[in-house]
């Protein structure tokens, strides 16, 4: 009887200690999301890589990890991560095709991924442009430079808007 009481107490206190020391996944994601929006991409990448080693990432963490790898330009890791993603959202599909075009690595687009892009054609003008680019046999040098310049300009505008929103708060 005394032994059962000791075992119960040990289990109760260990459970209490573990529940207090580990933050919730939602809180972790909020912190990582804030860090991503503040531009701390390397920190977000390393944190999500550690979490990925410990457990499976949530759907939100998968998307955040993909966006982080994309904006860091870590193409090998991005495409490796893409291969392991089971739930491919429209946002991730568009991000994948942008990476295919911007990346200097040769990437073979699977028929499944192409069909997911085709499904988005009716709802996304961006998907239409990406599909047209996909069907062109080769990128001309000027077109690729223009696409990269537009991408940089868009990122600059996003950064300015975030800065202005930060000043308003």
N, C-alpha and C positions, 0 to 999 in steps of 0.2 A: 504494500500500500504506500509506504513511504517512498519507495523507488518510483512509483507511478506519479506521485505528486512532484518529485524532483524533475522527472522527464517532462511533465506538463509545464512546469515553471520555466524550464530551459527553452522549450519550444515557444512558449508565449513570449518570453523576453527576446528571443532571437527574432521572432516575427515582428515584434514591436520595434526592435533596433533596425531591421532591414527596411521596414516601411517608412521609418523616419529618415533614413540616410539616402534613399534613392528617390530622386525627383520624378515626377510623372513624365510620360512621353510627350504629352501636350505642352507642358512647360518647356521641355527641351526643344521642341519644335519651334515654339514662340521665340525663344532666345536665338536659335539658329536662323530663323526667318528674319528677325531684326538685324542680326549680324550680316546676313546676305544683302538686305536693303541698305545697310550702312557701307557696303563695299568691302567687307572683310571676307573676301571669297576664299582665300587660302585657309583661314581659320575654319570656315564652314566646311570646306572640302575635307580637311583633316579630321574634324569632329564627326562628320558623317561617315568617313571611312572607318573610324574606330567603332562607331555604332554598328556599321555594316558587318564588321568582324564579330561583334558580340551577339547580334540578333538580326532578324530580317527587318528591313526598313519598311515603314508605313508608306502608303501611297503618296502622301504629301512629302515625305522625306525623299522618296525616289525621284519625284519631280524636282525638288530643290537640289538634289545631288546632280541631276542631269543639267539643270540650268547653271549650276556652279561650274561644272566641268566645261560646259559650252563657253561661258564668258571668260574662263581662264585659258581657253584654247588648248585644253588637254584632250586632243582628239583620240588618241589610242584608248585612253581610259573612258572617254565618252562612248565610243563605239563598243567597247567591252561591256560597259554598263548597259547600253541599249540592248545588247544581245540577251542580257539576263532579266530585262524588264518583262513582267508577265502582263500587266495591265497598262496598255499604251493609250493614254488619253490624247484627245485632239491637240492639246498644247504640246505634249511630248512628240507627237508625230510631226508637227510643223517644225519644232526645234531640231528634230533628227534630220529632216530634209535640208534645213538651213545649214546644218553642220556638214552634210554631204557636199554641198556646194562650196562652202567656205574652207573646208579642210583641205590641206595639200595632200592628204593621204588618199590613195585610190580606194574607193568603197563600192562594193557591188550591192545594189539595192535589191532586196528580195521581192518576189511577187506579192507576198503577204503584206509587206510594208507599202508597196505601191498601191495595192487595193485599198488599204486604210486611207491613203492620201486621196484616192479617187472618191471615197465615201464623203470626204470633206469638201469636195468641189462645189456642192450645191449651197453650202453655208459659209464658205470662207473665200474671199477674193485672194487672200494670201496663198491658200492652197492651190488656186488656179494658176497663179504665177509660178509657184514652185513646180507644179506639174508640167507647165509649158517648158520650164528650164530643164526638167528631167528628160523630156522627150527630145530636146535638141541634142544632136550628136556630140557637139563639143562646145565648150565655152570659148568665146573669143576673148582675147586678152583685155580689150577695152570693156566688155560687158562684165567681166569678173571684177575689174577695178571699180567700175561704177557701183556694182552690188556691194562691194566692201566699203566704199565711200558712203553709200546710203546707210549701211549698217552702222558705221561709226557715227554718222550724223544723228541717227535715231538714238543711239546710246548716249550721245552728248545731250540731246534734248531731254531724255529721261533723267539724266543726272541733274540737269538744271531744274527740272520740275520737282525732283526730290529735295533739292536744296531749298527751293522756294517754299515747299510745304513744311520743311523743317524750320524755316524762319517764321512762318505764320504761327506755328504751335507755340 
